[in-house]
Amino acid sequence: MASYRKYETRRRSPDPKKSVLLVIDVQNHFTAIAKPILPHLLATIHLCRTASIPIIFTRHCHKSPADYGMLGEWWKKDLIIDGTYDAQLMPEIEAARRKEGDDVVEKNTYSAFQNTKLEERLRGMGVEEVIVAGVMTNLCCETTAREAFVKGFRVFFSTDATATLNQELHEATLMNMAFGFAYLVDCDRLRKHFTTV
């Protein structure tokens, strides 16, 4: 997927010694969106493991109306309720996660940083760079990437291991990310870079 290169304003590759991979919300609720990118997503996870980059998964879920916030107004009956099938990580992702015992951060809004102590955890790990993959490109992935940037992390945004409802929304986010928040990467770029480091 080289089409993203038309949006690139800067180019850089992640430093495995300073990076973490954030795999955002690849849950059963989003199966239709995530299925097409699953090979790229699993390849990204594998590439990061091979480069000894820690991986943290997120899971979006709501435990009660008290934590719905604005999402309750916006999405009404399309919320992901904890304890349901929809709230579970997709089986392929859960298998990849469980194999290495990677942590899961639970969140109840678009940002993986909001009320999760993720920032403190990353700082404690010595992380300076985040690689963002998962779903949805224009909601949770984009919000997490923007917030990471504002918090002072260098951000790398996957173009082929993120997905959303349609290509127009996906590309709009890539354009925004490249313009002001993140370096764009894909599996090929990560593979080439990690084999030369």
C-alpha positions in Angstrom: 0.0 0.0 0.0 2.4 2.7 -1.2 -0.5 5.2 -1.9 0.1 6.8 1.5 3.5 8.1 0.3 1.6 11.0 -1.4 0.8 12.3 2.1 4.3 12.0 3.6 5.8 15.3 4.7 8.6 13.7 6.8 10.3 10.3 6.8 11.8 8.4 9.7 11.7 4.9 11.1 11.2 3.8 14.7 14.0 3.0 17.0 13.3 -0.5 18.4 15.1 0.4 21.7 12.8 3.3 22.4 9.5 2.1 20.9 6.3 0.3 21.8 3.6 -1.0 19.5 0.1 -0.1 20.5 -2.5 -2.4 19.0 -5.8 -0.5 19.3 -9.2 -2.2 19.9 -9.0 -5.2 17.5 -12.1 -6.7 19.0 -15.0 -8.8 17.7 -17.2 -5.7 17.5 -14.9 -4.5 14.7 -14.4 -7.8 12.9 -15.8 -6.6 9.5 -13.4 -3.7 9.6 -10.4 -5.5 10.9 -10.5 -8.7 8.9 -9.1 -7.2 5.7 -6.0 -5.9 7.5 -5.5 -8.9 9.7 -2.5 -10.2 7.7 -0.8 -6.8 7.9 -1.6 -6.5 11.6 -0.3 -9.9 12.5 2.8 -9.2 10.4 3.3 -5.8 12.2 3.0 -7.7 15.6 5.5 -10.3 14.4 8.0 -7.7 13.1 7.9 -5.8 16.4 8.4 -8.9 18.4 11.3 -9.9 16.3 12.8 -6.4 16.9 12.2 -6.9 20.7 9.6 -4.0 20.7 7.1 -4.4 23.6 3.5 -4.7 22.6 0.5 -3.4 24.4 -3.1 -4.2 23.3 -6.1 -2.0 24.1 -9.7 -3.1 24.5 -12.5 -0.6 24.4 -15.4 -1.5 26.8 -18.0 0.1 29.0 -18.9 -1.3 32.4 -21.9 0.9 33.2 -23.7 4.1 32.0 -21.5 6.0 34.4 -18.5 5.6 32.0 -20.3 6.2 28.7 -19.4 9.9 28.6 -20.1 11.6 25.3 -19.9 8.2 23.5 -23.3 7.3 25.0 -24.8 10.3 23.2 -22.9 9.8 20.0 -23.1 6.1 19.5 -26.3 5.3 21.6 -26.9 1.6 21.2 -23.7 0.8 19.4 -21.5 0.8 22.6 -19.2 -2.1 23.4 -20.3 -3.5 26.8 -17.8 -5.3 28.9 -18.4 -9.1 29.3 -19.9 -9.5 25.8 -18.6 -11.3 22.8 -18.1 -8.0 21.0 -15.8 -6.7 23.8 -13.4 -9.6 23.4 -10.2 -9.3 21.3 -10.6 -11.1 17.9 -9.4 -14.7 18.3 -6.3 -14.3 16.1 -5.2 -11.2 18.0 -6.0 -12.8 21.4 -3.9 -15.8 20.4 -0.9 -13.6 19.4 -1.3 -11.6 22.6 -1.7 -14.6 24.9 1.3 -16.4 23.4 3.7 -13.8 24.8 1.5 -12.7 27.7 1.2 -9.1 26.5 -0.8 -6.7 28.6 -4.2 -5.3 27.7 -5.2 -1.8 28.6 -8.9 -1.3 29.0 -10.3 2.1 27.9 -13.7 3.6 27.6 -13.1 6.5 25.2 -11.3 7.1 21.9 -7.9 7.8 23.5 -5.8 5.0 25.0 -4.3 7.5 27.3 -7.5 8.8 29.0 -7.8 7.5 32.6 -5.6 4.4 31.9 -2.2 5.3 33.3 -0.8 4.4 29.9 1.5 7.4 29.8 3.0 6.6 33.2 3.5 3.0 32.2 5.3 4.0 28.9 7.5 6.5 30.7 8.4 3.8 33.3 9.4 1.5 30.4 11.7 4.2 28.9 9.5 4.5 25.8 9.9 7.6 23.6 8.2 6.4 20.5 4.8 4.7 19.8 3.8 2.8 16.7 0.0 2.8 16.3 -2.0 0.0 14.6 -5.5 -1.3 14.9 -9.0 0.2 14.5 -10.6 2.5 13.8 -8.1 4.6 11.9 -10.0 7.9 12.3 -11.3 7.4 15.8 -9.3 5.5 18.5 -6.1 5.2 16.5 -6.1 8.8 15.4 -7.0 10.1 18.9 -4.4 8.0 20.6 -1.8 9.1 18.1 -2.6 12.8 18.5 -2.5 12.5 22.3 0.8 10.6 22.2 2.2 13.4 20.1 1.0 16.1 22.4 2.4 14.2 25.4 5.8 14.3 23.7 6.1 10.8 22.2 7.4 10.4 18.6 4.5 8.8 16.7 4.6 6.2 13.9 1.2 5.5 12.3 0.7 2.3 10.4 -1.0 2.7 7.0 -1.7 -0.9 6.3 -2.3 -2.2 9.8 -5.1 0.3 10.6 -8.6 0.3 9.1 -11.9 2.1 9.3 -15.3 2.1 7.6 -14.1 3.4 4.2 -11.0 4.4 2.3 -12.0 8.1 2.4 -12.0 8.3 6.2 -8.8 6.2 6.3 -6.9 8.5 3.9 -8.2 11.6 5.6 -6.5 10.4 8.8 -3.3 9.5 7.0 -3.2 13.0 5.6 -3.8 14.6 9.0 -1.3 12.3 10.7 1.5 13.0 8.1 0.8 16.8 8.2 1.1 17.3 11.9 1.4 14.3 14.1 3.1 11.1 12.9 5.5 9.4 10.5 3.7 7.0 8.3 4.9 3.4 8.1 3.8 0.1 6.7 4.9 -3.5 7.0 7.4 -3.2 4.2 9.1 -0.2 5.7 9.2 -1.8 9.1 10.6 -5.0 7.7 13.3 -3.3 5.7 14.2 -1.0 8.7 14.3 -3.7 11.3 16.5 -6.0 9.2 19.1 -3.3 9.0 19.2 -2.1 12.6 
